[in-house]
Amino acid sequence: MRLTLHYALVVAALFPTVASLAARNAAPALSPPVTIDIGSRLELFVDDFLIERMDGTQLKLHEAQPAGIALRFDRPWEGSFSGYITVIKDEDRFRMYYRGLATAGKDGSTNECTCYAESADGIRWTKPDLGQFDLLGSRSNNIVLAHAAPFSHNFAPFLDTRPGIPSSEKFKALAGTSGSGLVAFASGDGLRWRKMRNAPVLTKGAFDSQNVAFWSEVEQCYVAYFRTWTSGEFQGFRTVSRATSTNFLDWSAPVEMSFGDTPREHLYTSQTHPYYRAPHIYIATPMRFLPGRKALTDEQAASLGVNAGYASDCADAVFMSSRGGNRYTRTFMEAFIRPGPDLGNWASRAGMTAQGVVPTGPTEMSLYKQAHYAQPSAHLARYTLRTDGFASVNAPYRGGEMLTKPLKFSGRELVINFATSAAGGVKVELQDADGNPLPGFALADAREQIGDEIERVVRWNPNADLSKLSGQPVRLRFVMKDADVYSIRFRP
């Protein structure tokens, strides 16, 4: 009996049952998918944050369209090396800040000043006589900071949206070089500026670029994005690091930004800022710099009047996004704004966008880019996109689908920003978290959306109220043909 029992135990150990083998070899149980609570906020398709699967569709980067000259750097204190521009929408006024510099020199030279322009619509700009600083023998100028080297080199203001800030600190700015560190400035009117502290607030960085900051509504802190180098000490690639602060004076240690699984490139600026319609999404339009990549012949450079030393490089603008933390998403490696057929934009550093994307019409937003840098014809160009129109889920004529991850929303209707051809269309199916069509919201119930609108309310048959699904995990299935969907929002 003992031998028999022993034998049975040995056999069981050596030859496990089929059931136990199946249990051992079975795939691990899948965790339930994480549900993303989007509430009633606007969501853009600039990344795959909401996307579970695409079949025949793709994320598509859209081209900003040239819209003419916004501003010429034609004052004696401005000139060919004007740059590092910031554009801010302040209620019913647009404000612009930029470096004035007629001749090239060392970063932070005494020849630099900070200039100001303003506009009622973001399209037509004027340079007011502010009378604050004596320059070239006159106070009749548009200068808001002068005789303050090195801070006019890269003075970068922002409108502080932190709740409860004193009116005297409505505007803030960072400025400085590696020698000075970044110093914090404040202003109540955006015209008269003062240092918040004599000592720099950030010292670990190269800072040889436009260093930008803002109050993050989603992260509940100030965030700063500034120039560092991948190998330190101005070696390797120009890149971006980030620090955070609760009071704009005491900052965390810098952390280098990650760009995902993408090749290294020289990113000269970051121009990172919260998108004005969806501040939880940060938009970045860096200048991609290609040192030593010469596009102009010597004869072309001479005919354009390109300053010596600025004809052997080229640059363009690229697009990135971030949802906070030290990670950028580079969904698109292609150029966002190409130099184009204008030879003057194939000189060095002519791909530098201004900080700030602003609304300039009910269906239009504008961004701005330097043109003809280091040339007598230096100016700022305006570009336009449709509202939310950085990127889209795009379907070709043959059609395709996109399925979202499980979402929770609040509201009673779904609004989409979309465009189709005359032959194209978009249908939306609502599913439960497991992918089963919800009664009344299946594809067969969906009305096809045809047209081109910034805000189209999606309908089903019968005209059902989505509020009964509010707070429940749902998936959105988009079935599309020759169409783009730029953004979505559930609203009350």
PyMOL commands that set and color helices and strands:
alter all, ss='L'
color gray80, all
select helices_A, chain A and resi 2-14+18-25+151-153+167-169+298-304+343-346+443-445+466-469
alter helices_A, ss='H'
color red, helices_A
select strands_A, chain A and resi 36-39+43-44+51-55+58-61+65-72+83-90+93-100+113-119+125-126+143-145+156-159+171-175+183-187+194-195+212-216+221-229+238-245+255-256+266-267+273-275+278-284+287-290+314-317+320-322+358-361+364-371+379-386+391-395+400-404+407-409+413-432+452-457+474-491
alter strands_A, ss='S'
color yellow, strands_A
deselect
rebuild
show_as cartoon
